Amino acid sequence: MKKKLYQTYRSMTRWVKRQIRNPRKRLVLEAVAVAAIIIAIISLVTSGKKVNTEGIKEGVSYIKSLEKKDTSEIEQEIKEIKRAERKAALESGEINVWAQFNDSVILGDSRAVGFEVFDCVDGSRVFADAGATIRKIPEYIDGIKAVNPSSIILCFGINDVSIGFWKTCEEYITEYDQMIQQLQEALPDATVYVNSIIPATDPAFQKSEKWREIPDWNEQLKAHFEETGVPFIDITEEVEEHKDLYDVDGIHMRKEFYLYWGNAIIMEVTENE
């Protein structure tokens, strides 16, 4: 029952969000709300019941406040509500996160391989290899087209930073844009998402000091993709909250972390539907 209520809530908030984004639909939405209040007042008056004018004033005041709010502010409020609800549902086990990957594919390196190894996502939807960088993306395109997903999640970075193909993050971003463009041209109906790079930790720096630069790369990647409109999945918070879930090598993550990672991915996908 709770699961059905949550799904209904998610559908309603998604619909409201779409209406608010469109100024005309937003005006209609406000008009409908006002009309509903007027009808309620008339019904109360004709029924002879005492009308709570204070409650009505509060309702009208709230509707008027929507006009003054920036659309992005409203969207952020909805986003935070959905995030809190989803987190609660995840922790209680009411939602099966992995069941929601049935229209997505994950691309990436050995960290992304974990989605398949730990039986999180079906292997047919995971295109990843140990040591892979974004230059591997073109090799996956035919396989992705066969699956025909609506969402493509890119989980690269650990090798990209250290391998030496790109001297700076700016050079890396230039080639990343090219790879994303190839995906968009091959699958025009799919949305491409870029996942932040999971930082390395000790003892990983014994293998590459370059990995200390990952937080800086993430900042530049996030700024760039937010500017270009490519959805960016920032899992910095999840990593910070679950530092105890790093594997002993300081590079990979334990099975338990993938639940939090998967939830962050689906949150972003849901918000962009």
C-alpha positions as CSV (number, residue, x, y, z in Angstrom):
1,M,0.0,0.0,0.0
2,K,2.8,2.4,1.0
3,K,4.6,1.6,-2.3
4,K,1.5,2.5,-4.3
5,L,1.0,5.7,-2.4
6,Y,4.7,6.6,-3.1
7,Q,4.3,5.9,-6.8
8,T,1.1,8.0,-6.9
9,Y,3.0,10.9,-5.1
10,R,5.9,10.6,-7.6
11,S,3.5,10.8,-10.6
12,M,1.7,13.8,-9.1
13,T,4.9,15.8,-8.3
14,R,6.3,15.0,-11.7
15,W,3.1,16.4,-13.3
16,V,3.1,19.5,-11.2
17,K,6.7,20.1,-12.0
18,R,5.9,19.9,-15.8
19,Q,3.1,22.4,-15.4
20,I,5.2,24.9,-13.4
21,R,7.9,24.8,-16.0
22,N,5.5,26.1,-18.6
23,P,4.3,29.7,-17.8
24,R,1.0,29.2,-19.5
25,K,0.3,25.9,-17.8
26,R,1.5,27.4,-14.5
27,L,-1.1,30.2,-15.0
28,V,-3.8,27.6,-15.7
29,L,-2.7,25.6,-12.6
30,E,-3.1,28.7,-10.4
31,A,-6.4,29.5,-12.0
32,V,-7.7,26.0,-11.3
33,A,-6.5,26.2,-7.7
34,V,-8.3,29.6,-7.2
35,A,-11.5,28.2,-8.8
36,A,-11.4,25.2,-6.5
37,I,-11.2,27.5,-3.5
38,I,-14.1,29.6,-4.8
39,I,-16.2,26.5,-5.4
40,A,-15.4,25.3,-1.9
41,I,-16.5,28.6,-0.4
42,I,-19.8,28.6,-2.3
43,S,-20.4,25.0,-1.2
44,L,-19.8,25.9,2.4
45,V,-22.0,29.0,2.3
46,T,-24.9,27.2,0.6
47,S,-24.7,24.3,3.1
48,G,-25.0,26.8,6.0
49,K,-21.7,25.8,7.5
50,K,-19.4,28.4,9.0
51,V,-16.6,29.4,6.6
52,N,-13.1,29.4,8.0
53,T,-11.9,32.6,6.3
54,E,-8.5,32.5,7.8
55,G,-7.8,29.1,6.2
56,I,-9.0,30.4,2.9
57,K,-6.9,33.5,3.1
58,E,-3.8,31.3,3.8
59,G,-4.6,29.2,0.7
60,V,-5.0,32.2,-1.5
61,S,-1.9,33.7,-0.1
62,Y,0.1,30.6,-0.9
63,I,-1.2,30.5,-4.5
64,K,-0.2,34.2,-4.9
65,S,3.3,33.4,-3.5
66,L,3.9,31.0,-6.3
67,E,3.7,33.9,-8.8
68,K,6.5,35.6,-7.0
69,K,8.8,32.5,-6.8
70,D,11.4,31.8,-9.5
71,T,10.7,28.6,-11.4
72,S,14.1,27.2,-10.4
73,E,13.3,27.8,-6.7
74,I,10.0,25.8,-7.0
75,E,11.8,23.1,-8.9
76,Q,14.4,22.9,-6.2
77,E,11.8,22.6,-3.5
78,I,10.1,19.7,-5.4
79,K,13.5,18.1,-5.9
80,E,14.3,18.2,-2.2
81,I,10.9,16.7,-1.3
82,K,11.3,13.9,-3.8
83,R,14.9,13.3,-2.6
84,A,13.8,13.0,1.0
85,E,10.9,10.7,0.1
86,R,13.1,8.5,-2.0
87,K,15.8,8.2,0.6
88,A,13.2,7.2,3.2
89,A,11.8,4.6,0.8
90,L,15.2,3.3,0.1
91,E,16.2,2.9,3.7
92,S,12.9,1.2,4.5
93,G,13.2,-1.2,1.6
94,E,9.9,0.0,0.1
95,I,11.5,0.7,-3.3
96,N,13.6,-1.7,-5.3
97,V,16.1,0.7,-6.8
98,W,17.5,-1.8,-9.4
99,A,14.0,-2.5,-10.8
100,Q,14.1,1.0,-12.1
101,F,17.1,0.5,-14.3
102,N,15.0,-1.4,-16.8
103,D,15.2,1.4,-19.4
104,S,18.8,2.6,-18.7
105,V,22.4,1.5,-19.5
106,I,25.6,2.1,-17.6
107,L,28.9,2.8,-19.3
108,G,32.2,3.0,-17.5
109,D,35.3,1.4,-16.1
110,S,35.9,-1.2,-13.4
111,R,33.8,0.6,-10.9
112,A,30.9,0.5,-13.3
113,V,31.6,-3.2,-13.8
114,G,30.5,-3.6,-10.2
115,F,26.8,-2.9,-11.1
116,E,26.9,-6.3,-13.0
117,V,29.3,-8.2,-10.7
118,F,27.2,-7.4,-7.6
119,D,23.9,-8.4,-9.5
120,C,22.6,-4.9,-9.3
121,V,21.8,-4.3,-13.0
122,D,21.3,-6.9,-15.7
123,G,24.6,-7.5,-17.6
124,S,23.0,-6.6,-20.9
125,R,22.6,-3.1,-19.6
126,V,26.2,-2.7,-18.4
127,F,28.9,-1.7,-20.9
128,A,32.0,-1.4,-18.9
129,D,35.6,-2.7,-18.7
130,A,38.5,-2.5,-16.3
131,G,40.9,0.2,-17.4
132,A,38.3,1.9,-19.7
133,T,38.2,5.6,-20.4
134,I,35.7,7.7,-22.4
135,R,37.6,6.7,-25.5
136,K,35.9,3.3,-25.2
137,I,32.5,4.8,-25.7
138,P,32.3,4.4,-29.6
139,E,32.9,0.7,-29.2
140,Y,29.8,0.4,-27.1
141,I,27.4,2.3,-29.4
142,D,26.2,-0.7,-31.5
143,G,25.4,-2.7,-28.3
144,I,23.6,0.3,-26.8
145,K,21.5,0.8,-29.9
146,A,20.4,-2.8,-29.6
147,V,19.1,-2.2,-26.1
148,N,17.6,1.2,-27.1
149,P,17.5,2.7,-23.6
150,S,16.0,6.1,-22.6
151,S,18.9,6.9,-20.3
152,I,22.6,6.4,-20.8
153,I,24.7,6.8,-17.6
154,L,28.4,7.5,-18.0
155,C,30.6,6.4,-15.1
156,F,34.2,7.0,-16.2
157,G,37.0,9.0,-14.7
158,I,39.4,7.0,-12.4
159,N,41.6,5.9,-15.4
160,D,40.9,9.1,-17.4
161,V,42.6,11.2,-14.7
162,S,45.7,9.1,-14.3
163,I,46.3,7.6,-17.8
164,G,47.9,10.7,-19.3
165,F,45.8,11.1,-22.5
166,W,44.7,14.6,-21.3
167,K,47.1,17.0,-19.7
168,T,44.3,19.1,-18.3
169,C,40.7,18.8,-17.4
170,E,39.8,21.3,-20.1
171,E,41.3,19.0,-22.7
172,Y,39.4,16.1,-21.2
173,I,36.1,18.0,-21.3
174,T,36.6,18.9,-25.0
175,E,36.9,15.2,-25.9
176,Y,34.1,14.2,-23.4
177,D,31.7,16.6,-25.3
178,Q,32.7,14.9,-28.6
179,M,31.9,11.4,-27.1
180,I,28.6,12.6,-25.8
181,Q,27.7,14.0,-29.2
182,Q,28.4,10.7,-30.8
183,L,26.0,9.0,-28.4
184,Q,23.3,11.7,-28.9
185,E,23.6,11.3,-32.7
186,A,23.4,7.5,-32.5
187,L,20.5,7.5,-29.9
188,P,18.7,10.8,-30.3
189,D,15.8,9.8,-28.1
190,A,18.0,8.9,-25.1
191,T,19.3,11.3,-22.4
192,V,23.0,11.1,-21.6
193,Y,24.0,11.6,-18.0
194,V,27.5,12.2,-16.6
195,N,28.4,10.8,-13.2
196,S,30.9,12.5,-11.0
197,I,34.2,10.7,-10.5
198,I,34.5,8.8,-7.3
199,P,37.6,10.1,-5.6
200,A,40.4,7.7,-4.7
201,T,41.7,7.4,-1.1
202,D,44.7,5.9,0.6
203,P,46.5,3.6,-0.3
204,A,45.5,4.4,-3.9
205,F,47.8,7.4,-4.2
206,Q,50.8,5.0,-4.1
207,K,49.7,4.1,-7.6
208,S,48.9,7.6,-8.9
209,E,49.4,11.0,-7.3
210,K,47.2,12.3,-10.1
211,W,44.1,10.9,-8.3
212,R,44.5,13.7,-5.8
213,E,43.2,16.0,-8.5
214,I,39.8,14.2,-8.8
215,P,37.8,16.7,-6.6
216,D,39.1,19.6,-8.8
217,W,38.2,17.7,-12.0
218,N,34.7,17.1,-10.6
219,E,34.1,20.8,-9.9
220,Q,35.1,21.6,-13.5
221,L,33.0,18.8,-15.0
222,K,30.0,19.8,-13.0
223,A,30.2,23.5,-13.9
224,H,30.7,22.6,-17.6
225,F,27.8,20.1,-17.9
226,E,25.4,22.3,-16.0
227,E,26.2,25.1,-18.4
228,T,25.7,22.9,-21.5
229,G,22.6,21.2,-20.2
230,V,23.9,17.7,-19.8
231,P,22.5,16.2,-16.5
232,F,25.3,15.7,-14.0
233,I,25.0,13.1,-11.3
234,D,27.0,14.4,-8.4
235,I,27.5,11.6,-5.8
236,T,30.0,13.5,-3.7
237,E,27.6,13.5,-0.8
238,E,27.0,9.7,-1.0
239,V,30.8,9.1,-1.1
240,E,31.4,11.4,1.9
241,E,28.6,9.7,3.9
242,H,29.9,6.2,3.2
243,K,33.7,6.4,3.3
244,D,33.7,3.2,5.2
245,L,32.5,1.4,2.0
246,Y,35.7,1.9,0.1
247,D,37.5,-1.4,-0.8
248,V,40.9,-2.0,0.7
249,D,42.6,-0.6,-2.5
250,G,41.2,2.8,-2.0
251,I,39.9,2.8,-5.6
252,H,36.9,0.5,-5.8
253,M,33.7,0.4,-3.7
254,R,32.2,-2.4,-1.7
255,K,28.9,-4.0,-2.8
256,E,26.9,-2.0,-0.1
257,F,27.8,1.3,-1.7
258,Y,26.1,0.5,-5.0
259,L,22.7,0.8,-3.4
260,Y,23.4,4.5,-2.5
261,W,25.0,5.1,-5.9
262,G,22.1,3.5,-7.8
263,N,19.6,5.6,-5.8
264,A,21.5,8.8,-6.7
265,I,21.4,7.9,-10.4
266,I,17.7,7.1,-10.4
267,M,17.0,10.3,-8.5
268,E,18.6,12.4,-11.3
269,V,17.0,10.3,-14.0
270,T,13.5,10.7,-12.4
271,E,14.0,14.4,-12.0
272,N,14.8,14.8,-15.8
273,E,11.9,12.7,-17.1
